Amino acid sequence: MKRIVILLSLLIILIIIGASGGQWKADLQSLRKYLPQKQISEVIPSEKTKIVSEESVIIDVVDKASPSVVTVSIVQNKSLGRIFEIDPFDPFNIFRQGQQGQGQQQKVEQDIGSGFIVSEDGMLVTNKHVVSDSGTKYKVITNDDKTYEVQKIYRDPVNDLAILKINASQLKPVTIGDSSKLKVGQMAIAIGTALGEFRQTVTVGVISGLGRGITAGSPFEGYVERLDNVIQTDAAINPGNSGGPLLNSTGEVIGINTAVSSEGQNIGFAIPISIVREALDQFNKNGGKFSRPYLGVRYKMITRDLALLNDVPEGAYVQDVIQNSPADRALIKQEDIITKIDGKKVTEGGGGLAQILAGKKVGDRISVEVWRDGETRTLTVAVGESEGE
């Protein structure tokens, strides 16, 4: 009987909405003539209920996350060079060299990237390529325009991540999400200092792809690095956005914005937050330092299409072997293609070499299968340790 009453109530609501042009206040007033208050509350939301739209979701996310997003600025000394003044009364020497500024050095600050707060006491995360110059001073500007000098930088030797420490308290950390549950097509919101000029810029898009492999870098720092298993998004990411958060519709950080494709439009990339969370846990566990499994090769992933095109196996093409590294001691050579580690294929779709190596422990002896000069060889490598700065 109760179900019939509710169905009849819904029918009355639809009739009233049609008659009143869909205005909720008029609907409620009309509805009270026909139904008791208890039944009204069962079938329709109250007047205080918030109507959720895409616009309101984005605004809520920005309000929640913006206080946790920072701008990273570099401080450099630049020569002013020669300064010329125009003297209209001397036709033979119109450009007269000024007396000030000859050979002087001036401190210049330039916004170069973004970051986000992960602890109340001044711990922040950004990209390693944003703060790659160990001989340079960096500053952090918070959302309320307060400036802090970066006291310490810890650079992850494996991932494009860095932890910054500033002297501050009562900061608002971000809410860290779970990137393992991401789905292609879900909303993505990026916040950062676009083009090193426009602070707290917000862009919106979707997750366009997962498990991508890219080469990332910074036009400001001239630094590039191979990254595997990253998130692709069409939320606009520009130079200067690097290090800022990629957020979901609830305001949780799901990635750290890292790179933008120079060959296409609306193609940006972010490191999954699960990697950042793991790096932070490992950093804290090791007493404030990074310690990672280390092989000692620089490489480029050969995709299946590229392998078929060049008649070589899929895997990690070794571009360089670090001297005295575990790979060097195991006689891995430049131009080798690493195809398997402990029997597991090294593929771009599987996260690449970095993903497999991340699952190993320092001191493990691993079997590395390489393709060299048309032949497959199996080498044994003792995994080393690489510590961040």
JOGIBEL-V590932 format. One record per backbone hydrogen bond with DSSP energy under -1.0 kcal/mol. CO is the residue of the C=O (numbers start at 1). NH is the residue of the N-H. E is the energy in kcal/mol with one decimal. If there is no record, write none. Layout:
# JOGIBEL-V590932
CO_NH_E, CO_NH_E
This chain:
# JOGIBEL-V590932
1_5_-2.0, 2_6_-2.2, 3_7_-2.3, 4_8_-2.6, 5_9_-2.2, 6_10_-2.4, 7_11_-2.0, 8_12_-2.2, 9_13_-2.2, 10_14_-2.3, 11_15_-2.0, 12_16_-2.4, 13_17_-2.8, 14_18_-2.2, 15_19_-1.9, 16_20_-2.0, 17_22_-1.9, 23_27_-2.2, 24_28_-2.6, 25_29_-2.0, 26_30_-2.3, 27_31_-2.9, 28_32_-1.7, 30_33_-1.2, 31_34_-1.6, 31_35_-2.2, 36_40_-1.8, 37_41_-2.0, 39_43_-1.3, 40_44_-1.8, 46_49_-1.5, 53_57_-2.0, 54_58_-2.1, 55_59_-2.3, 56_60_-2.3, 57_61_-2.3, 58_62_-2.5, 59_63_-2.6, 60_64_-2.0, 61_65_-2.7, 62_66_-2.5, 65_68_-2.2, 66_69_-1.7, 68_117_-2.6, 70_115_-1.7, 71_141_-2.7, 72_112_-2.7, 72_113_-1.7, 73_139_-2.9, 74_110_-2.1, 76_108_-3.7, 78_106_-2.6, 83_98_-3.7, 85_96_-2.8, 87_90_-1.5, 90_93_-1.3, 94_87_-2.6, 94_96_-1.1, 96_85_-3.2, 101_104_-1.1, 104_80_-2.4, 106_78_-2.7, 108_76_-2.7, 110_74_-2.7, 113_72_-2.5, 115_70_-2.5, 116_125_-2.4, 117_174_-2.6, 119_122_-1.3, 120_171_-2.0, 122_166_-2.4, 123_118_-2.9, 123_119_-1.2, 124_164_-2.3, 125_116_-1.9, 126_162_-2.2, 133_136_-1.3, 137_75_-2.5, 138_150_-2.5, 139_73_-3.0, 140_148_-2.7, 141_71_-2.5, 142_145_-1.9, 146_142_-2.6, 148_140_-3.0, 152_165_-2.1, 154_163_-2.8, 159_161_-2.1, 161_156_-2.4, 162_126_-2.2, 163_154_-2.7, 164_124_-2.6, 165_151_-2.6, 165_152_-1.2, 166_168_-1.2, 175_253_-3.0, 178_181_-1.1, 179_182_-1.2, 183_186_-1.8, 186_207_-2.2, 188_205_-2.8, 189_247_-3.3, 190_203_-2.3, 192_194_-1.2, 192_201_-2.9, 193_196_-1.6, 194_197_-2.0, 194_198_-2.5, 197_199_-1.0, 198_194_-1.5, 201_192_-1.7, 203_190_-2.6, 205_188_-2.5, 206_234_-1.6, 207_185_-2.4, 209_232_-2.8, 212_230_-2.5, 214_227_-3.4, 216_225_-2.6, 218_222_-2.5, 223_218_-1.2, 225_216_-3.2, 227_214_-2.9, 230_212_-2.4, 231_270_-2.2, 232_208_-2.3, 232_209_-1.7, 233_268_-2.8, 238_241_-3.0, 239_195_-2.1, 241_244_-2.4, 242_114_-3.0, 244_257_-2.7, 245_191_-1.5, 246_254_-3.2, 246_255_-1.4, 247_189_-2.2, 248_251_-1.7, 252_248_-2.1, 253_177_-2.5, 254_273_-2.2, 255_246_-2.8, 256_271_-2.4, 257_243_-3.5, 259_269_-2.7, 267_261_-2.8, 268_233_-2.5, 269_258_-2.9, 269_259_-1.4, 270_231_-3.4, 271_256_-2.1, 272_275_-1.2, 272_276_-1.1, 273_277_-3.1, 274_278_-2.2, 275_279_-2.2, 276_280_-2.5, 277_281_-2.5, 278_282_-2.5, 279_283_-2.3, 280_284_-2.6, 281_285_-2.3, 282_286_-1.6, 283_288_-2.2, 283_289_-1.1, 284_287_-1.3, 290_388_-1.1, 292_386_-2.6, 294_384_-2.4, 295_327_-2.4, 296_322_-2.6, 298_319_-2.7, 298_320_-1.8, 300_317_-2.9, 302_315_-1.1, 303_307_-2.4, 304_308_-2.4, 305_309_-2.1, 306_310_-1.7, 307_312_-2.1, 315_302_-3.4, 316_338_-2.7, 317_300_-2.1, 318_335_-3.1, 320_298_-2.6, 322_325_-1.7, 325_329_-2.5, 326_330_-1.6, 327_332_-2.6, 328_331_-1.3, 333_336_-1.9, 336_318_-3.1, 337_371_-2.4, 338_316_-2.4, 339_346_-2.8, 340_369_-2.6, 341_344_-2.0, 344_341_-2.3, 347_352_-2.5, 348_351_-1.5, 352_356_-1.4, 353_357_-2.6, 354_358_-1.9, 356_359_-1.1, 357_360_-1.9, 361_364_-2.3, 364_383_-3.4, 366_381_-2.7, 367_342_-3.3, 368_379_-3.2, 369_339_-2.5, 369_340_-1.4, 370_377_-3.1, 371_337_-1.6, 372_375_-1.8, 375_372_-3.4, 377_370_-3.0, 379_368_-3.5, 381_366_-3.0, 383_363_-2.3, 384_294_-2.1, 386_292_-2.4
